[in-house]
């Protein structure tokens, strides 16, 4: 069942009105029920399991089944001769509301819960600014870190051990009880395989259509790589202030994703574990890097990017085609490529502000040069 896709109705076939609850009627293709002229519509959504078989968005039903004979295609409901997306919008509303509610429920205080900012980017994407909440949590963790260091200095080994256990309980809650250390890959320190590196160079259009390179190992293995494990297992005294804050943000996201999965899990009729809503997430210091992080591990995983860590930006951000960055696609992206002779974010980062300003002179109404200079270095005001 996981190898599934959603199809637009075939405008050239026999059009039938269907409602969201007519599952059997909308399950237009399955093993034993081949594609015909009325069900050969284009795909508008593809599960990651089907992507792993090479199925992409915009594939026609017949072409998709050739790639994945086990594919099941569900047609969108049709009302008044048009696609009826009400079911999907309702699901989006319920899932994203639960996600935000969970973040608020796990805030360190009601005051902190009231500080989060939410921006819905699309039917299945949302930005949540938890800066203030993560800062409050990080302050307490940093106090434990500093107290641990002061208590251990000049103390006996037994006293130091007791102090360490006493003053790191809150930090352990963040790492373990909220689940951050168990499910968060750390970009820049992880062991990146060839597929992950190749996926990083995909264009925005290729990402939208779907690629085999985006999908995790089909074995379903969810264990973190050794590099990420080592990062999370460090002694608290070795953590910087920013690392602690990012870890707190990752903890909030991990718990929220878990709450969504638990809340919406449906049991199958035979009693087995049923379907649920799984989410991928990215955690960083701004929207641009969080967006990058969210696409690094799919499905049902999350990634943290610390822009101040070593060559993280050079490794993960700079190889991106410029069109992958919000505001640098379309006609402006083509213009940018021609004027500056650049293809990737890293190419832009090699240019000085002065070199960029030769092509985009600054003015009170035009800060294009400064924006390009900053964004190529992972600096974003959002």
C-alpha positions in Angstrom: 0.0 0.0 0.0 3.0 2.3 0.6 3.8 2.4 -3.1 1.0 4.8 -3.9 0.3 7.9 -5.9 -2.4 10.5 -6.3 -3.7 11.2 -9.8 -5.4 14.1 -11.3 -8.5 13.0 -13.2 -7.9 12.3 -16.9 -9.6 15.2 -18.8 -9.6 13.1 -22.0 -11.3 10.1 -20.4 -14.7 9.5 -19.0 -15.1 11.9 -16.1 -17.0 10.7 -13.1 -18.0 12.7 -10.0 -16.4 11.2 -6.9 -16.5 12.2 -3.3 -13.6 11.8 -0.8 -15.3 8.8 1.0 -15.7 6.8 -2.2 -12.4 5.0 -1.7 -13.0 2.0 -3.9 -14.2 4.2 -6.7 -11.2 6.5 -6.4 -8.7 3.6 -6.3 -8.5 3.6 -10.0 -5.3 1.5 -10.5 -4.0 -1.4 -8.4 -2.4 -4.8 -9.1 -5.0 -6.7 -11.1 -6.7 -3.5 -12.2 -4.6 -2.0 -14.9 -4.6 1.5 -16.3 -7.1 2.2 -19.1 -7.9 5.3 -21.1 -10.1 6.8 -18.4 -7.5 6.3 -15.6 -4.3 7.4 -17.4 -4.2 10.8 -15.7 -1.0 12.5 -14.6 0.3 12.1 -11.1 0.2 15.1 -8.7 1.7 13.4 -5.6 3.9 10.3 -5.2 4.8 8.4 -2.0 8.5 8.1 -1.1 8.2 4.3 -1.5 7.0 4.8 -5.1 9.7 7.4 -5.7 12.3 4.8 -4.8 11.0 2.8 -7.7 11.5 5.8 -10.1 7.9 7.1 -10.2 7.7 10.9 -10.5 5.1 13.6 -10.3 3.6 14.4 -13.8 4.2 10.8 -14.9 1.1 9.4 -16.7 -0.5 6.5 -14.9 0.5 3.9 -17.6 4.2 5.0 -17.5 4.2 5.0 -13.7 2.9 1.4 -13.5 5.6 0.3 -15.9 8.2 1.5 -13.4 6.4 0.1 -10.4 3.9 -2.7 -11.1 2.8 -2.7 -7.5 1.7 0.9 -7.6 -1.7 1.9 -6.4 -3.1 5.1 -7.9 -5.9 7.1 -6.1 -7.7 9.7 -8.1 -8.5 13.1 -6.4 -12.2 13.6 -5.7 -14.1 15.3 -8.6 -16.9 17.8 -8.1 -18.6 19.9 -10.7 -16.1 18.7 -13.3 -13.1 19.9 -11.4 -10.6 18.5 -8.8 -12.0 18.8 -5.3 -9.1 19.3 -2.9 -11.2 20.0 0.2 -10.2 16.7 1.8 -6.5 17.5 1.5 -6.9 21.1 2.7 -8.8 19.8 5.8 -6.1 17.3 6.5 -3.5 20.0 6.2 -5.4 22.2 8.6 -5.7 19.4 11.2 -2.1 18.2 11.0 -0.4 21.6 11.0 -2.7 22.8 13.9 -1.7 19.8 15.9 2.0 20.4 15.1 1.8 24.0 16.4 -0.3 23.0 19.4 2.3 20.4 20.4 5.2 22.9 20.2 3.2 25.2 22.5 2.4 22.4 24.9 6.1 21.6 25.3 7.1 25.2 25.9 9.0 26.0 29.1 6.3 28.5 30.1 3.0 29.9 28.9 4.8 33.2 28.2 7.3 31.4 25.9 4.4 29.5 24.2 2.9 32.8 23.2 6.1 34.0 21.4 6.2 31.5 18.5 5.6 32.7 15.0 3.9 30.6 12.4 4.0 30.9 8.6 2.2 28.4 6.4 4.2 28.1 3.2 1.9 25.6 1.3 -0.6 22.9 1.9 2.1 20.6 3.4 4.8 23.0 4.6 5.0 25.3 7.5 7.7 27.5 9.2 7.6 27.7 13.0 9.9 30.3 14.7 10.7 28.9 18.2 13.7 31.2 18.8 12.4 32.6 22.1 11.3 29.2 23.4 14.6 27.6 22.5 16.5 30.5 24.1 14.6 30.1 27.4 15.3 26.3 27.4 19.0 26.9 26.4 19.5 29.4 29.3 18.6 26.7 31.8 20.8 24.2 30.1 23.7 26.6 29.9 23.3 27.3 33.7 23.7 23.5 34.2 26.7 23.5 32.0 28.4 26.4 33.8 27.5 25.0 37.2 28.9 21.6 36.2 32.1 23.1 35.2 32.5 25.2 38.4 31.6 22.3 40.7 34.0 19.9 39.0 36.9 22.3 39.3 39.1 21.4 42.3 36.7 18.8 43.6 37.3 15.2 44.2 36.4 12.7 41.5 33.3 11.6 43.5 32.2 15.1 44.1 32.6 15.9 40.4 30.6 12.9 39.4 27.8 13.8 41.8 27.7 17.3 40.6 27.6 16.2 37.0 24.6 14.0 37.7 22.8 16.6 39.7 23.2 19.5 37.3 22.6 17.8 33.9 19.1 16.4 34.6 17.3 19.1 32.5 19.8 18.7 29.7 19.2 14.9 29.6 15.4 15.6 29.4 16.1 17.7 26.3 18.2 15.0 24.7 16.3 11.9 25.7 12.8 12.6 26.9 12.0 15.0 24.1 13.8 12.7 21.6 16.2 15.1 19.9 19.3 12.9 20.3 17.5 9.8 18.9 16.2 11.2 15.6 18.2 14.3 14.6 20.9 14.1 11.9 23.5 16.8 12.2 24.4 18.2 8.9 28.1 18.7 8.4 29.2 16.0 10.8 27.1 13.1 9.4 28.6 10.5 7.1 27.1 11.6 3.8 26.7 8.9 1.1 26.9 9.5 -2.7 23.2 9.6 -3.1 22.8 12.4 -0.5 25.5 14.4 -2.2 23.8 13.9 -5.6 20.4 14.9 -4.2 21.9 18.1 -3.0 22.5 19.2 -6.6 18.9 18.6 -7.8 17.1 21.6 -9.2 13.9 22.9 -7.6 11.9 21.4 -10.4 13.5 18.0 -10.0 12.8 18.1 -6.3 9.1 18.9 -7.0 8.8 16.0 -9.4 10.5 13.6 -7.0 13.7 11.7 -7.2 15.0 8.3 -6.1 17.9 10.2 -4.6 15.7 11.9 -2.0 14.5 8.6 -0.5 16.2 7.0 2.5 17.3 3.4 2.4 14.2 1.3 1.7 15.1 -1.0 4.6 13.5 1.6 6.8 16.7 2.0 8.9 16.3 5.0 11.2 19.4 4.8 13.3 21.6 7.9 13.2 25.0 7.9 11.5 28.0 7.6 13.8 29.0 11.2 13.2 25.6 12.5 14.4 25.6 10.1 17.4 29.0 11.3 18.5 27.8 14.9 18.3 24.9 14.3 20.5 26.8 12.2 23.0 29.4 14.9 23.9 29.8 16.1 27.4 27.6 19.2 28.1 30.8 21.2 28.9 31.8 20.8 25.2 28.7 22.4 23.8 28.6 26.1 22.6 25.7 28.4 23.3 24.4 28.1 19.8 24.7 24.3 19.7 22.6 24.1 22.9 20.0 26.5 21.5 19.7 24.5 18.2 19.4 21.3 20.2 16.6 22.8 22.2 14.8 23.7 18.9 15.4 20.2 17.6 13.9 18.7 20.8 10.7 20.8 20.4 10.4 19.7 16.8 11.1 16.0 17.6 8.3 15.9 20.2 5.9 17.7 17.9 6.5 15.3 15.1 6.0 12.4 17.4 2.8 13.8 18.8 1.4 14.3 15.3 2.3 10.7 14.3 0.6 9.3 17.5 -2.5 11.5 17.2 -3.3 10.6 13.7 -2.3 6.9 13.6 -5.2 4.8 12.4 -5.4 1.0 13.1 -5.9 -1.2 10.1 -9.0 -3.4 10.0 -7.0 -6.5 10.8 -5.6 -4.9 13.9 -2.1 -4.2 12.5 -0.5 -0.8 12.7 -2.2 1.5 10.2 -1.4 4.7 8.4 -0.4 8.0 10.0 1.0 11.4 9.0 4.8 11.5 9.1 6.7 14.7 8.9 10.2 15.7 7.8 11.8 18.7 9.5 14.8 21.0 9.4 16.2 23.1 12.3 18.6 26.0 11.9 19.1 29.7 12.5 16.9 31.0 9.7 14.3 29.9 7.2 16.6 29.4 4.3 18.9 26.9 6.1 15.9 25.2 7.9 14.3 24.6 4.5 17.6 23.1 3.2 17.8 20.9 6.3 14.2 19.7 6.0 14.9 18.2 2.6 18.1 16.3 3.5 16.5 13.3 5.2 13.1 12.0 4.0 10.7 10.6 4.9 10.0 11.0 8.6 13.3 12.4 9.7 14.8 15.7 10.8 18.1 17.4 10.3 19.9 20.2 12.2 22.3 22.6 10.5 24.7 24.8 12.5 26.0 27.4 10.1 28.9 28.3 12.5 30.3 24.8 12.5 33.4 24.3 10.4 32.8 23.9 6.7 29.1 23.0 7.0 27.9 25.7 4.6 30.6 24.8 2.1 29.6 21.1 2.2 25.8 21.4 2.3 24.8 24.8 1.1 27.2 26.0 -1.5 26.7 23.0 -3.9 23.0 24.0 -4.3 21.9 25.3 -7.7 20.9 29.0 -7.2 17.4 28.3 -8.2 16.9 26.2 -5.1 17.0 29.4 -3.0 13.8 31.4 -2.4 13.9 34.5 -4.5 16.6 33.3 -6.9 14.5 31.2 -9.2 12.7 31.9 -12.4 13.7 34.8 -14.7 15.8 36.4 -12.0 17.8 33.2 -11.5 18.5 33.1 -15.3 19.5 36.8 -15.2 21.7 36.2 -12.2 23.5 33.3 -13.8 24.2 35.3 -17.0 25.3 38.5 -15.3 27.5 37.0 -12.6 28.5 33.8 -14.4 27.3 31.7 -11.5 25.4 28.3 -11.3 25.6 27.5 -7.6 25.3 29.2 -4.2 29.0 28.6 -3.8 29.7 30.5 -7.0 28.0 33.5 -5.6 29.8 33.2 -2.2 33.1 33.5 -4.1 32.2 37.0 -5.2 32.9 40.1 -3.1 30.2 42.6 -2.3 31.9 45.0 -4.7 31.9 42.6 -7.6 28.1 41.9 -7.1 27.4 45.7 -6.8 28.9 46.3 -10.3 25.9 44.4 -11.7 23.3 45.4 -9.1 24.2 48.9 -7.9 22.8 49.6 -4.4 20.2 52.2 -3.8 17.6 53.0 -1.0 15.1 50.9 -3.0 17.4 48.1 -4.2 19.4 45.9 -1.8 19.8 43.1 -4.3 23.6 43.0 -4.0 23.6 42.9 -0.2 20.9 40.2 -0.3 22.9 38.0 -2.7 26.1 38.5 -0.7 24.4 37.6 2.6 22.3 34.7 1.4 25.3 32.9 -0.2 26.9 32.9 3.2 23.8 31.5 4.9 22.8 34.8 6.3 19.0 35.4 6.2 16.9 37.9 8.2 13.9 35.6 8.2 
